[in-house]
């Protein structure tokens, strides 16, 4: 297999858990504490009107139940929230959590039109949604940096009057993760984000990912070495999340045989070797797993965290 161009800097590993639901408040508190106890760096919550907890309230509760766990959205749909109000909410959460927030945001999934319609919003083309996200990011970054927001050229024309408080604890500002799959979206992420997340099919191969990393490198220019690259694993050891097994009828071995970069299989030692090799070739250093896989993956976290 042809290797990617070597990275200019290898970032240390950090690991997080994606959790979407809980049947009770006590169950959610226990889950957040368990994520922290297992040594994960972050707990992140997806954004879906029908199937998940509301991310920001869930993260606020998790903040109160933990002491060091970082708290992120993975990822908010930009169209569902005005960036000025979002900046206010995120800054407040950062203050109340003692500076532990990471803001993950995207242009919305291709299949998320129903959610927009529930809120009386149009579901525009991908190009329009990406352009609107670009304006939103400019507003968010200014407000979270304690600076006046400039007016958006088209979508947020009144943002230049915005002022929000409190100020976030983290300086110079809260880290921003942007998720994407296509070239336009990943190029925006490369220019604007601290962390770039890859929204790819579970069986995406290294050649597919390498092409997208080349897009990011081109768009990022000199700041490429500053960007943290993120991937959400779909297979750990011999396990995959329940929904993946039920919906796509895939096993961990299936994904491994297809060459998926989102699969690490075998023993703890073998999984560690696979992650180290992929970081060397592709640059992934921020690794997420679903809460269904967090216990199985914990031995890898213990060995590689901060390495």
Helices and strands as residue ranges (DSSP letters): E 14-18, H 25-37, E 42-45, H 55-65, E 70-73, E 76-77, G 78-80, H 83-96, E 101-106, H 113-118, H 126-144, G 159-161, E 175-180, H 183-192, E 195-198, H 206-220, G 221-226, E 228-232, E 235-236, E 239-240, H 242-248, H 252-257, E 263-264, H 268-282, E 284-290, G 291-293, H 294-304
